[in-house]
Amino acid sequence: MGDLRQGPIRPNTAVLFTAVLLLLLADFVWSAEPPEGDREQGRRLFEEKGCIQCHVPSGKPKEIGPPLATLQRRQGLLELAGRLWNHAPAMQQEFAERGKAWPTLSTREMADLAAFLLARPGADPPGSETRGQVLLLKKGCLKCHAFFGEGAGVGPDLTRSSVYDSPLELATGVWDHAPKMRAKAEQLGTEYPRFEADEMVDLVAFLKASADRNKRPR
């Protein structure tokens, strides 16, 4: 029988082997991570809530919104919340033209829908409080909301909310709040804010830190 011992792995081979292993492990961790919701139930909700009428599966004629394959991508819950916020005005208009009411979602339903759209808890990158503070002003949030008890009182005080601890609850709140925010923005003559890249993540990071400071005894 020949010598079964192997010689030392060359540096280039070792680097390649490590890279491949890391990629495989990353994919395994993602697939092994238990989803927050039920993906099959999320698929049913996608149809029952009327989403499928505008966002069709691959192979079918495109309707109004981007195809389902575009919506289904690995993302965090806060990224999904930002995308829902951005597209709420167009979706609201489409529902109105079809004579349908804005579909409401419970936290459980949002969890299932998020699982169907491949949004995972904890998949968002760490947010930047510094950038979030800039976004608070840049997006015009204080035109409606108070902050540490000061500012406009149209909407709730952003430092007295507990949803920042739960991206799932925040995403649900965004879905329910966006149409009202759009109507209020039109009433006040202000621009409806939109979020790009990780801006929602950064804003929530700052708001969470601010809300945590507001809870401390003074």
N, C-alpha and C positions, 0 to 999 in steps of 0.2 A: 504494500500500500504506500502511495506517495506521501510526502510530507504535506499535511493539511494546514500547517501554520502559514499565515499570510505575512507578507512583508509590510513595512510601514506604509501608511497611506500618504501619497504625495500631497504637498500643500494645496495645489490647485484642486485635486480630487476631494480633499477634505472640505474645502470651502464650498464646492459645488454640492457635496453631500449634505452639509449643514444647511445650506439655503433651501434645498429640496425638502429636507426634514421639517424645517420651520414652516414652510408653506403648507405641508401636509397637516402639521399640528394645528396651524391656524384654522384651516378649513374644518378639521375635526372638532376643535373647540366650538366653532360657530354652529356646526350642525348638531353637536351634542348638547349645547346650551338649551335648557328647557324653555320653550316660548312662554311668554306671559299669557297668551290667549290660545284659542283653538283655531288653527288655520282653516279647517274645513268649515267651521261655523262662520269664520270671517268671509269665506267665499260665498256662502249663502246670503250673508248680510249685504255683500257687495251687489248682489242681484236684487234682494228684497228692497233695499233702500234706493234703488234706481240708478246706482253708479254705473252699472253695466250698459245702460242706454247710451252713455256718452263715451265711456272708456271700454272699448271692445277688445276681446282677446285677439291674439295673433291669427292672421289668416282671414279675418273678416273685414269688410269695408270700414274705413275709418269714419267715425261719426263726428262729434264736435270736439271733445277733449282729446288729450294724448292717449295713445293706446294703453291697454292694461300692462303690457310688457315694460313700458316706460315707468309706470308707477311702482311696479314690483322690483325693488332693488334693495340691497343690503343698506340699511340706514338705522339711525337711532330714532328714538321716539320724539326727541326735540326737533330733529331735522324734519320728521314727518309733520310735526305740529306747524313748523314754518311753511312747509309746502301747502298744507291745508289752509293756512291763513292767507297765503298769497292767492290761491285760486278760489277762495270763497266768493268774492264778488261775481266772477264769471259763472260759477256754479249756481249762485243765488238767482242771477238773472235768467239762467236757463230753466231752473225749476219754475220760476214765475211765468215764463213764456209758455211752459207746458201745463200751467195751472195746478202745480203741485206745491205743497208746503215744504219748508225746509226740514229735512229729516233729522230727527234728534237721535243722539247716541248716548247710551249709558256708559259708564266706565267699563263694564264687562264687555259691551259690544265694541267699544273702541279697542280693547285688548285683542279681541278676536280679529277685528279688521286690520289692526296693526300687524298681527301675525301673518295674515294673508298677504299683506304688502311687504313682508320681510323686514319689518321694523322691529328691532330688538331692544329690550331694556339694557342700559349700560353700554350701548354701541356708540353713543355720541362722544366726541372728543372732550377733554377738559375745557371748560369755558374760561374766558378772560374777563375778570371783573372790570379791568381798566377799559377794555373795548366796550363792555356792556354799559358802563356809565356814559360813554360817548353816545352809544346807540339810544339810550333813554331820551336824550335830548334831540338827537338827529331824527329819530322816527316820530317825534312829536307826541310822545306818550303823555306828557304832562299837560297837554291841552285838554285832556279829559280826566286824567287820574291825579289824585293827590299823592304826595310823597313825604313820608314822615309828618303827616297831618297838614302839610302846606300845599298850596297849588289848587288846581281846579278840582271841583268836587262832583263832576258829572259821573265819573266812574269810581269804583272802590279805591281805597288807598292801597297802592302797590306794596307797601311795607307791612301790610296787615293780612297778607294772604298766606295760606299754608300749602298751596298747590305746588310750590317750587320743590318740595321734597318728593313729589311723585310726578315724574314725566308723563305717566299715563293719565293722571288726573288733569295735568296741565293741557295735554293734547285734547282731552275731552272738553275742557273749558274753552280752548281755542275754537274748536268746532262750533260750540254753542254760542260763543260770544262774537265771532267774526261778523255774522250778518247784522247784529245790533250795532257793532262798531262801525260798519260801513254806513249804515243809515245815519248814525250820529255824526260821522265825518262829513257826510253830505249836508246835514242840517247846519253844522258849524262852518261849512265852507272850507274844511281842511282836507288835505290829501290823505287818502287811505295808505297807511305804511305797508311796505313790503320788505321781506327779509331775504337776503342772499347768503349762500354758503352756510357758515356756522354762526351767523348773526343771532339767530334765536337762541343758540346755545350760550353765546356770550351774554346776551341780555338777561337770560334766566340766571346765569351765574351771579351777575351783579345784584339782581333783585332778591335772590335767595340770601346772599350775604347781608343785604340791607335788612331783609325781614328778620334774619337771625339776630342782628344788632338791635332791632326794635323790640325783640322779646326780652333782652337783658334788663335786669333791674337798673334803674337810674338813681 
